[in-house]
């Protein structure tokens, strides 16, 4: 039994006093000093970890001004601040032991869109892709592109001066920031942008801190302008942070303090929004995917491509390509990048053609394709082949793979992870191949594996060495590589920070600022004389001896190494999260993570759950708890009377201060949709982590009353299904609903099928067989019924069997047997393993006899190939229960198949696929389309994520508003637009949710196919 786990980190009294007074002053956002919120704010997409004092979520700019003004008062001068946006920095830019100001939750408004002048004002929390969705109908977009655009905020982009693909033509964030609004250290709200002439003179005459900043910056920048022109290399990816080269134009006398703030990483103040310069959407876009026999060949060919005037050239190496082929992303991209027979693909250049004149750009693309294909035919330059992509879907798929490269490299198997720490250096593009050759020689000489991808057209290559920083030897390599790359960059005429910011690499600032470094320090002193804004980043104020953050830490690995290796291996999912933040996507189309999107609380995400469990394991280990041993004991069961009494006493006592209880409250909101297992680049399986945690948690505390019903559901439901009229009448009584909700916390329980499965099967001329009967009768296929769909959707199970029969298969229905899925969700892993062992033995015997097994419901069918593997290991066997689309695709793709005669219905259907089905079988949508196409029926997929039901989750009273809210956000509009009659829904829980919310139940795709075949005669 685990003991009470006490989190030892407490915030200081000065911070407590500050936060209390902030609340009393009328701060309208959230103030969160809780340990989980601080843990989430302690990491980003870097190797670093630093626990903030608290996290505050301002409601608007006024809240930010109040925060800073209060902090400026004498008694709070010790409080320091650091702003945070999407939290995906690769160098620890927003990590600091201060009050973290998270602008991503509420500052999400836009205003002042003017399509004619191509500008809009957006607050700091606006997400890049979300902004572009708003602009698309106007033929405009915000052009700086980056791999994390689905969760990157404008404030973060400004703070890092983000750039990415296309910057050769479009530039970076600072090039598109007309002006920005920021709150200074004293609470002054300032709007910064280019000023000259009388406008500049009026700014120089301002009183107070803002006037001092203008006067001091103007004097510094005019004085150092000649030297600035000599020091900094002329690169597309110019120096980020305190951009002395662009903040003052001596020819026009224009001063633009916004150029100092762009890239300043929150060290000068807090950006609350900006007026953006927008770009006209090109009328034509196409890609050429050029394949090479070596990565060096790809880099050297890029110079020719750039000189030819293409829009952009992105590159990935074979490591990224191979990782993509093992990820769900491959199902979207495999039709656009094919292997080359007889050759090993070692590099790919993704070349974009983009412009307003479609004819001109397409002609340029075709000419280039012809040239490259001819070179490949001659075997020149290591070119293996070329493929053109002109459809929006194909372009999105290829760039989707390129964007996911960041996470894919961080997710490589093994303890050594390909990590970001010296990865966005920029050198002149003509020097890139030689620079990378030397970089690779450095890594090869140290025996360090790596992966590479990047913006070859701008001389930026993201190099990710594979290191295990819990090992001292690799930590030494981490420092050595960092230092030697600085020398390489200098040698090739580049600079260290091409787009991802400095953060913990600020220590190299003197190398690249040279004798202008004191000017940067004086800029810092103007805005932040006492080093209170994100201290330790970029530089310290002039005259201060305050240290910069260290290249060597604090590292996440410093904490991880205190956890025994066996625990780290047993709970690898909690330690593998690399902070990429893909689970923070705003889009309802994204499979991950509906829980986060509803709550807007990043702790309630796969990244959050991984961070909580990782920290729990660390603290528990310090308390002498061997979590692996505890898990093994829980798996053996044995909850005797003494153990029960101890759990009862623990439950009756207070759980206040128990970190385990705090984690349990967060895990309640996980929908267990399992989308993260495939969609997370690191494959962090939040549902699995939470299940394992609950197993340990309920070894200390009693389960809630709800579990009395839930854990026995697969025993009780089949019994009730034999008396559907009586059971449904009872469930329809208001008093029954109130009692069930009061006693068990369950709501909206589904109604039983009007006729039991056996009766419906017999009426359709089908048999329901036990496993023993099936082994004797040997049908060609069995529909594997589960207790839930057998009880609640018996007609659907029978429809699937009839469809198989109509397609020429001798079929029967396998009598339902407990699956164990609910036990897994509720953390009863001992009970789940017991049920799974019985079911696996039954299914294995049937599979070994050559009987095809076809499931009906995706969540429960996929449980056999997912949870059963974890629960049983080798004891699971090798049986396979196919989903309907898998079996049907095999039928329609067989030689000689011709669809039986069908009705005249020619209208398309719309497919709503279950979220777990999409996640664990990424080809499912395509399979359904191929099946329907074989019957000459159009099936149009609807890009939806979780419906909010997620089986048990949607029936829990405490999640009432969440499950309704998720449905309204993700499904409601699309279902209503398509109509219930034309919507085909694969998941039982999804159909239940639609019926609950819309009053009508949609059909399963098999029912539509059966109808098309003449239904009643099938």
Long-range contacts (C-beta under 8 A, 24 or more apart in sequence): 1-630, 1-643, 1-646, 1-647, 1-699, 1-700, 2-620, 2-625, 2-627, 2-630, 2-660, 2-696, 2-697, 2-699, 2-700, 3-623, 3-625, 3-700, 4-657, 4-658, 4-660, 5-616, 5-619, 5-620, 5-623, 5-625, 5-658, 5-659, 5-660, 6-619, 6-623, 6-657, 6-658, 6-659, 7-35, 7-615, 7-619, 7-659, 7-662, 8-619, 9-35, 9-38, 9-51, 11-53, 11-54, 12-53, 14-76, 14-78, 14-79, 15-53, 15-54, 15-79, 15-99, 17-76, 18-70, 18-71, 18-76, 18-79, 18-99, 19-54, 19-56, 19-99, 21-70, 21-76, 22-56, 22-66, 22-67, 22-70, 25-66, 25-70, 26-66, 27-56, 27-58, 27-59, 27-63, 27-66, 27-67, 28-59, 28-60, 28-62, 28-63, 29-56, 29-57, 29-58, 29-59, 29-60, 29-63, 29-105, 29-106, 30-56, 30-57, 30-105, 31-56, 31-57, 32-56, 32-57, 34-662, 35-659, 35-662, 36-603, 36-608, 36-612, 36-662, 36-663, 36-666, 37-603, 38-100, 39-603, 39-611, 39-612, 39-615, 40-87, 40-602, 40-603, 40-607, 40-608, 40-611, 41-84, 41-87, 41-94, 41-95, 41-100, 41-102, 42-95, 42-611, 43-95, 43-556, 43-579, 43-611, 44-87, 44-88, 44-89, 44-90, 44-92, 44-93, 44-94, 44-95, 44-579, 44-581, 45-87, 45-88, 45-89, 45-90, 45-148, 45-406, 45-410, 45-420, 45-578, 45-579, 45-580, 45-581, 46-89, 46-90, 46-91, 46-92, 46-95, 46-420, 46-421, 46-503, 46-504, 46-579, 47-92, 47-419, 47-420, 47-421, 47-469, 47-478, 47-555, 47-556, 47-557, 48-91, 48-92, 48-95, 48-503, 48-504, 48-553, 48-554, 48-555, 48-556, 49-95, 49-554, 49-555, 49-556, 49-558, 49-559, 50-92, 50-95, 50-96, 50-97, 50-554, 51-97, 52-82, 52-95, 52-96, 52-97, 52-98, 52-99, 52-100, 53-97, 53-98, 53-99, 53-100, 54-99, 54-100, 55-84, 55-99, 55-100, 55-102, 56-99, 56-100, 56-101, 56-102, 57-102, 57-103, 57-105, 57-106, 58-101, 58-103, 58-106, 58-107, 59-106, 60-106, 60-107, 61-107, 61-123, 61-181, 61-183, 61-189, 61-272, 61-273, 64-101, 64-103, 64-183, 64-270, 64-272, 65-183, 65-187, 65-188, 65-189, 66-187, 67-101, 67-183, 67-187, 68-183, 68-184, 68-185, 68-186, 68-187, 68-269, 68-270, 69-186, 69-187, 70-187, 71-99, 71-185, 71-532, 72-185, 72-186, 72-187, 77-530, 77-532, 79-532, 80-531, 80-532, 80-533, 80-534, 80-535, 81-266, 81-270, 81-532, 81-533, 81-534, 82-266, 82-533, 82-534, 83-124, 83-155, 83-159, 83-266, 83-270, 83-271, 83-534, 84-156, 85-124, 85-125, 85-152, 85-153, 85-154, 85-155, 85-156, 85-157, 85-159, 86-127, 86-148, 86-151, 86-152, 86-153, 86-156, 86-581, 86-584, 87-156, 87-579, 87-581, 87-584, 87-602, 88-148, 88-151, 88-152, 88-156, 88-579, 88-580, 88-581, 88-584, 89-156, 89-160, 89-500, 89-501, 89-503, 90-420, 90-421, 90-423, 90-424, 90-500, 90-501, 90-503, 91-420, 91-421, 91-500, 91-501, 91-502, 91-503, 91-504, 91-505, 92-503, 92-504, 92-549, 93-159, 93-160, 93-265, 93-266, 93-501, 93-502, 93-503, 93-534, 93-537, 94-156, 94-159, 94-265, 94-266, 94-534, 95-503, 96-534, 96-535, 96-536, 96-537, 96-549, 98-534, 98-535, 101-270, 103-153, 103-155, 103-270, 103-272, 104-153, 104-155, 105-600, 107-155, 107-272, 107-273, 110-134, 112-275, 113-138, 115-139, 115-140, 118-277, 118-278, 118-279, 118-280, 119-178, 119-275, 119-276, 119-277, 119-278, 120-275, 120-276, 120-278, 121-273, 121-274, 121-275, 121-276, 122-154, 122-273, 122-274, 122-276, 123-154, 123-155, 123-272, 123-273, 124-153, 124-154, 124-155, 124-158, 124-270, 124-271, 124-272, 124-273, 124-274, 125-153, 125-154, 125-155, 126-153, 126-154, 127-151, 127-152, 127-153, 127-154, 127-586, 128-152, 128-153, 128-154, 128-157, 129-586, 129-587, 130-586, 130-587, 135-278, 136-281, 139-280, 139-281, 140-278, 140-279, 140-280, 140-281, 141-278, 141-279, 141-281, 142-176, 142-276, 142-278, 142-279, 143-170, 143-171, 143-176, 143-278, 143-279, 144-170, 144-171, 144-172, 144-173, 144-175, 144-176, 145-170, 146-499, 147-402, 147-403, 147-404, 147-405, 147-406, 148-403, 148-406, 148-580, 148-581, 148-582, 149-403, 150-582, 150-584, 150-585, 150-586, 150-587, 150-590, 151-581, 151-582, 151-584, 151-585, 151-586, 154-273, 154-274, 154-276, 155-271, 155-272, 155-273, 158-261, 158-262, 158-271, 158-274, 159-262, 159-263, 159-264, 159-265, 159-266, 159-271, 159-501, 160-240, 160-263, 160-265, 160-499, 160-500, 160-501, 161-240, 161-241, 161-243, 161-262, 161-263, 161-499, 161-501, 162-499, 163-237, 163-455, 163-458, 163-498, 163-499, 164-455, 164-499, 165-312, 165-314, 165-352, 165-399, 165-402, 165-455, 166-311, 166-312, 166-352, 166-354, 167-236, 167-237, 167-312, 167-455, 167-458, 167-499, 168-236, 168-306, 168-311, 168-312, 168-455, 168-457, 168-458, 169-311, 169-312, 169-354, 170-279, 171-236, 172-237, 172-499, 173-262, 174-243, 174-246, 174-258, 174-259, 174-262, 174-263, 175-277, 176-276, 176-277, 176-278, 176-279, 177-258, 177-262, 177-274, 177-275, 177-276, 177-277, 178-274, 178-275, 178-276, 178-277, 179-258, 179-274, 179-275, 180-258, 180-261, 180-262, 180-271, 180-273, 180-274, 180-275, 181-271, 181-272, 181-273, 181-274, 182-261, 182-268, 182-269, 182-270, 182-271, 182-272, 183-269, 183-270, 183-272, 184-209, 184-210, 184-213, 184-269, 184-527, 185-209, 185-269, 185-527, 185-528, 185-532, 185-533, 189-272, 190-269, 192-256, 192-257, 192-258, 192-261, 193-256, 193-258, 193-275, 194-254, 194-255, 194-256, 194-258, 195-254, 195-255, 195-256, 196-252, 196-253, 196-254, 196-255, 197-253, 200-253, 200-254, 200-255, 203-255, 212-526, 213-257, 213-526, 213-527, 214-255, 214-257, 216-522, 216-526, 217-247, 217-255, 217-257, 217-260, 217-523, 217-526, 218-248, 218-255, 220-519, 220-522, 220-523, 221-247, 221-248, 221-255, 222-248, 222-250, 224-516, 224-519, 225-250, 227-515, 227-516, 228-516, 231-513, 231-514, 231-515, 231-516, 232-495, 233-428, 233-493, 233-494, 233-495, 235-426, 235-427, 235-428, 235-458, 235-459, 235-494, 235-495, 236-426, 236-458, 236-459, 237-426, 237-458, 237-459, 237-460, 237-495, 237-498, 237-499, 238-495, 239-263, 239-495, 239-497, 239-512, 239-513, 240-497, 240-498, 240-499, 240-501, 240-502, 241-265, 241-267, 241-497, 241-501, 241-502, 241-538, 242-520, 242-523, 242-524, 242-538, 242-539, 244-516, 244-519, 244-520, 260-523, 263-497, 263-501, 264-538, 265-501, 265-502, 265-503, 265-534, 265-537, 265-538, 266-533, 266-534, 266-537, 267-524, 267-527, 267-528, 267-533, 267-534, 267-535, 267-537, 267-538, 268-523, 268-524, 268-527, 268-528, 268-533, 269-527, 269-528, 269-533, 270-533, 280-356, 282-354, 282-355, 282-356, 282-361, 283-355, 283-356, 283-357, 283-358, 284-353, 284-354, 284-355, 284-356, 284-357, 284-358, 284-361, 284-362, 285-352, 285-353, 285-354, 285-390, 285-392, 285-395, 286-352, 286-353, 286-354, 286-361, 286-362, 286-365, 286-388, 286-389, 286-390, 286-395, 287-336, 287-350, 287-351, 287-352, 287-353, 287-388, 287-389, 287-390, 287-394, 287-395, 287-398, 288-349, 288-350, 288-351, 288-353, 288-365, 288-368, 288-369, 288-372, 288-386, 288-387, 288-388, 288-389, 289-336, 289-337, 289-348, 289-349, 289-350, 289-351, 289-386, 289-387, 289-388, 289-389, 289-398, 290-348, 290-349, 290-351, 290-372, 290-383, 290-385, 290-386, 291-337, 291-340, 291-345, 291-347, 291-348, 291-383, 291-384, 291-385, 291-386, 291-387, 292-345, 292-346, 292-347, 292-348, 292-349, 292-381, 292-382, 292-383, 292-384, 293-343, 293-344, 293-345, 293-346, 293-382, 293-383, 293-384, 294-346, 294-347, 294-382, 295-346, 295-347, 295-436, 295-452, 296-347, 296-382, 296-433, 296-436, 296-437, 297-346, 297-347, 297-381, 297-382, 297-383, 298-346, 298-347, 298-348, 298-349, 298-382, 298-456, 299-347, 299-432, 299-433, 299-436, 299-456, 300-381, 300-433, 301-349, 301-381, 301-382, 301-383, 302-349, 302-429, 302-432, 302-433, 302-456, 302-457, 303-429, 303-430, 303-433, 305-349, 305-351, 305-368, 305-457, 306-429, 306-456, 306-457, 308-368, 309-364, 310-351, 310-352, 310-353, 310-364, 310-368, 310-457, 311-352, 311-353, 311-354, 311-355, 312-351, 312-352, 312-354, 312-455, 312-457, 313-349, 313-350, 313-351, 313-352, 313-455, 313-456, 313-457, 314-349, 314-350, 314-352, 314-402, 314-453, 314-454, 314-455, 314-456, 314-457, 315-347, 315-348, 315-349, 315-350, 315-452, 315-453, 315-454, 315-456, 315-461, 316-347, 316-348, 316-350, 316-401, 316-402, 316-405, 316-452, 316-453, 317-346, 317-347, 317-451, 317-452, 317-453, 318-344, 318-345, 318-346, 318-347, 319-409, 319-412, 319-418, 319-449, 319-450, 319-451, 319-452, 320-401, 320-405, 320-408, 320-409, 320-451, 320-452, 320-453, 321-345, 321-348, 323-405, 323-408, 323-409, 323-411, 323-412, 323-451, 324-401, 324-404, 324-405, 324-408, 327-404, 327-408, 327-678, 327-681, 328-678, 328-679, 328-919, 328-922, 329-400, 329-401, 329-404, 329-408, 330-401, 330-922, 331-922, 331-923, 331-926, 332-397, 332-400, 332-401, 332-922, 333-397, 333-398, 333-400, 333-401, 335-394, 335-397, 336-387, 336-389, 336-394, 336-397, 336-398, 337-387, 337-398, 337-401, 338-387, 340-384, 340-385, 343-384, 345-384, 349-456, 350-398, 350-399, 350-402, 362-390, 402-453, 404-582, 404-681, 405-451, 405-453, 405-462, 406-462, 406-580, 406-681, 407-578, 407-580, 407-582, 407-680, 407-681, 407-682, 408-681, 409-451, 409-453, 409-464, 410-464, 410-578, 410-580, 410-681, 410-682, 411-576, 411-578, 411-680, 411-681, 411-682, 411-683, 412-451, 412-466, 414-466, 415-468, 415-470, 415-568, 416-449, 416-466, 416-467, 416-468, 416-474, 417-466, 417-467, 417-468, 417-576, 417-578, 418-449, 418-450, 418-451, 418-464, 418-465, 418-466, 419-464, 419-465, 419-466, 419-467, 419-469, 419-578, 420-462, 420-464, 420-500, 421-465, 421-478, 421-481, 421-482, 421-505, 422-463, 422-481, 422-482, 422-485, 422-496, 422-505, 423-461, 423-462, 423-463, 423-464, 423-500, 424-460, 424-462, 424-497, 424-498, 424-499, 424-500, 425-460, 425-461, 425-485, 425-488, 425-489, 425-494, 425-495, 425-496, 425-497, 425-498, 426-458, 426-459, 426-460, 426-494, 426-495, 426-497, 426-498, 426-499, 427-459, 427-489, 427-492, 427-493, 427-494, 428-459, 428-492, 428-493, 428-494, 429-456, 429-457, 429-458, 429-459, 431-459, 431-492, 431-493, 431-494, 432-456, 432-459, 432-461, 434-492, 435-461, 435-488, 435-489, 435-492, 435-494, 436-461, 436-463, 438-488, 438-491, 439-463, 439-485, 439-488, 442-481, 442-484, 442-485, 442-488, 443-481, 446-477, 446-480, 446-481, 448-477, 448-481, 455-498, 455-499, 458-498, 459-494, 459-498, 460-498, 460-499, 468-557, 469-555, 469-556, 469-557, 470-557, 470-560, 470-561, 475-552, 475-555, 475-557, 478-552, 479-551, 479-552, 482-551, 486-511, 502-537, 502-538, 503-537, 503-549, 504-549, 504-550, 504-551, 505-551, 506-536, 506-537, 506-538, 506-539, 506-548, 506-549, 507-548, 507-549, 507-550, 507-551, 509-538, 509-539, 509-548, 518-542, 559-615, 559-618, 560-614, 560-618, 562-618, 562-621, 562-622, 563-617, 563-618, 563-621, 564-621, 564-626, 566-628, 567-617, 567-621, 567-626, 567-627, 567-628, 570-627, 570-628, 570-631, 571-613, 571-614, 571-617, 571-627, 571-628, 571-689, 571-692, 573-610, 573-683, 573-684, 573-685, 573-688, 573-689, 574-610, 574-613, 574-614, 574-617, 574-684, 574-689, 575-610, 575-614, 576-610, 576-682, 576-683, 576-684, 577-606, 577-607, 577-610, 577-611, 577-614, 577-680, 577-682, 577-684, 578-681, 578-682, 579-607, 580-680, 580-681, 580-682, 581-607, 582-679, 582-680, 582-681, 583-607, 583-676, 583-679, 583-680, 583-684, 588-944, 588-945, 588-969, 588-970, 589-943, 589-944, 589-945, 590-679, 590-945, 591-673, 591-675, 591-678, 591-679, 591-915, 591-918, 591-919, 591-945, 591-946, 592-675, 592-676, 592-679, 592-680, 592-945, 593-675, 593-676, 593-686, 594-671, 594-673, 594-675, 594-915, 594-945, 594-946, 594-948, 594-966, 594-969, 594-970, 595-669, 595-670, 595-671, 595-962, 597-966, 597-969, 598-962, 598-965, 598-966, 598-969, 599-669, 599-962, 603-666, 604-666, 604-669, 604-670, 605-686, 606-676, 606-680, 606-684, 606-685, 606-686, 607-684, 608-666, 609-666, 609-667, 609-670, 609-684, 609-686, 609-689, 609-690, 610-684, 610-686, 610-689, 612-663, 612-666, 613-663, 613-689, 613-693, 615-659, 616-659, 616-660, 616-663, 616-693, 619-659, 627-696, 630-696, 630-699, 631-692, 631-695, 631-696, 633-699, 634-695, 634-696, 634-699, 634-829, 634-830, 635-695, 635-829, 635-830, 635-833, 636-830, 637-830, 637-831, 644-702, 647-698, 647-699, 647-700, 647-701, 647-702, 648-702, 650-700, 650-701, 650-702, 651-701, 651-702, 655-701, 660-696, 660-697, 660-700, 661-697, 661-701, 663-693, 663-697, 664-693, 664-694, 664-697, 667-693, 667-694, 668-958, 668-959, 669-959, 669-962, 671-946, 671-948, 671-950, 671-953, 671-966, 672-825, 672-950, 672-951, 672-952, 672-953, 673-915, 673-916, 673-919, 673-945, 673-946, 673-950, 674-866, 674-915, 674-916, 674-919, 674-920, 675-915, 675-916, 675-918, 675-919, 675-945, 675-946, 676-919, 677-866, 677-919, 677-920, 678-919, 678-920, 678-922, 679-919, 687-825, 688-867, 688-870, 690-827, 691-824, 691-825, 691-826, 691-827, 691-829, 692-827, 692-829, 693-827, 694-826, 694-827, 695-827, 695-828, 695-829, 695-830, 696-827, 697-827, 698-827, 698-828, 703-826, 704-745, 705-743, 705-744, 705-745, 706-744, 706-745, 706-746, 706-956, 707-826, 707-828, 708-744, 709-740, 709-744, 709-746, 710-744, 710-746, 710-822, 710-826, 710-952, 711-822, 711-823, 711-826, 711-828, 711-831, 713-787, 713-788, 713-822, 714-787, 714-788, 714-818, 714-819, 714-820, 714-822, 714-835, 715-818, 717-787, 717-788, 717-791, 718-787, 718-790, 718-791, 718-816, 720-752, 720-791, 721-752, 721-753, 721-756, 721-757, 721-790, 721-791, 721-792, 721-794, 722-756, 724-751, 724-752, 724-753, 724-754, 724-755, 724-756, 725-754, 727-752, 728-752, 728-754, 741-957, 745-956, 745-957, 745-958, 746-955, 746-956, 746-957, 747-955, 747-956, 747-957, 747-960, 748-954, 748-955, 748-996, 749-955, 750-792, 750-992, 751-792, 752-791, 752-792, 753-791, 753-792, 753-793, 753-794, 753-795, 755-794, 755-795, 756-794, 757-785, 757-790, 757-791, 757-794, 757-797, 757-798, 757-813, 757-816, 760-794, 760-795, 760-798, 761-798, 761-801, 761-813, 764-798, 764-801, 764-802, 766-798, 766-801, 766-802, 766-805, 766-811, 766-812, 766-813, 767-812, 767-813, 768-812, 768-813, 768-814, 768-815, 769-812, 769-813, 769-814, 769-815, 770-814, 770-815, 771-814, 771-815, 771-842, 771-845, 771-846, 774-812, 774-814, 774-846, 774-851, 775-845, 775-846, 775-849, 777-812, 778-849, 778-850, 778-851, 779-810, 779-811, 779-812, 779-851, 780-809, 780-810, 780-811, 780-851, 780-852, 781-809, 781-810, 781-811, 781-812, 781-851, 781-852, 781-853, 781-854, 781-887, 782-811, 782-812, 782-813, 782-814, 782-846, 782-851, 782-852, 782-853, 782-854, 783-811, 783-812, 783-813, 783-814, 783-854, 783-855, 783-856, 784-814, 784-843, 784-853, 784-854, 784-855, 784-856, 784-861, 784-881, 785-813, 785-814, 785-815, 785-816, 785-856, 786-816, 786-817, 786-819, 786-855, 786-856, 786-857, 786-860, 786-861, 787-816, 787-817, 787-818, 787-819, 788-857, 788-860, 788-988, 789-856, 789-857, 789-860, 789-988, 790-816, 791-816, 792-988, 792-992, 793-856, 793-988, 793-991, 793-1004, 796-856, 796-988, 796-1004, 796-1006, 796-1007, 797-856, 799-1004, 799-1006, 799-1007, 799-1010, 800-854, 800-856, 800-884, 800-1004, 800-1006, 802-1010, 802-1018, 803-888, 803-1006, 803-1009, 803-1010, 803-1013, 803-1018, 804-854, 804-887, 805-1018, 806-900, 806-1010, 806-1013, 806-1018, 807-888, 807-891, 807-900, 809-852, 809-891, 814-846, 814-853, 817-842, 819-860, 819-863, 820-863, 820-867, 820-871, 821-859, 821-860, 821-863, 821-867, 821-951, 822-951, 822-952, 824-863, 824-867, 824-871, 825-951, 825-952, 826-952, 829-871, 832-867, 832-871, 833-871, 833-872, 836-867, 836-868, 836-871, 836-872, 836-876, 837-872, 837-875, 839-864, 839-868, 840-864, 840-868, 840-872, 840-875, 840-876, 840-877, 840-879, 841-877, 843-877, 843-879, 843-881, 844-877, 844-878, 844-879, 846-879, 847-877, 847-878, 847-879, 847-880, 848-879, 852-882, 852-887, 853-879, 853-880, 853-881, 853-882, 854-881, 854-882, 854-883, 854-884, 854-887, 855-881, 855-882, 855-883, 855-884, 856-884, 856-988, 856-1004, 857-987, 857-988, 858-883, 858-914, 858-916, 858-917, 858-921, 858-924, 858-986, 858-987, 859-914, 859-916, 859-917, 859-951, 859-987, 859-988, 859-989, 860-988, 862-916, 862-917, 862-920, 862-921, 865-920, 866-920, 883-917, 883-921, 883-924, 884-1005, 884-1006, 885-924, 885-927, 885-928, 885-931, 885-1005, 886-921, 886-927, 888-927, 888-931, 888-1009, 889-927, 889-930, 889-931, 892-930, 892-931, 892-934, 892-935, 893-930, 897-934, 899-934, 899-935, 899-936, 900-1013, 900-1014, 901-1013, 901-1014, 902-935, 902-936, 902-937, 902-1012, 902-1013, 902-1014, 903-1011, 903-1012, 903-1014, 905-937, 905-1011, 905-1012, 907-938, 907-982, 908-937, 908-938, 908-939, 908-940, 908-982, 909-937, 909-938, 909-939, 909-940, 909-982, 909-983, 909-984, 909-1005, 909-1008, 910-939, 910-940, 910-941, 910-942, 910-974, 910-978, 910-982, 910-983, 910-984, 911-939, 911-940, 911-941, 911-942, 911-984, 911-986, 911-1005, 912-942, 912-944, 912-947, 912-971, 912-974, 912-975, 912-983, 912-984, 912-985, 912-986, 912-990, 912-1002, 913-941, 913-944, 913-986, 913-987, 914-985, 914-986, 914-987, 914-989, 914-990, 915-944, 915-945, 915-946, 915-947, 915-950, 915-987, 916-987, 917-986, 917-987, 924-986, 928-986, 928-1005, 931-1005, 931-1009, 932-1005, 932-1009, 935-1009, 935-1012, 935-1013, 937-1008, 937-1009, 937-1012, 939-984, 939-1005, 942-974, 942-978, 942-983, 944-970, 944-971, 944-974, 945-970, 946-970, 947-971, 947-987, 947-989, 947-990, 947-993, 947-994, 948-993, 949-989, 949-990, 949-992, 949-993, 949-996, 950-989, 951-989, 954-989, 954-992, 954-993, 954-996, 963-993, 964-997, 967-993, 967-997, 968-997, 971-997, 972-997, 972-998, 975-1002, 984-1008
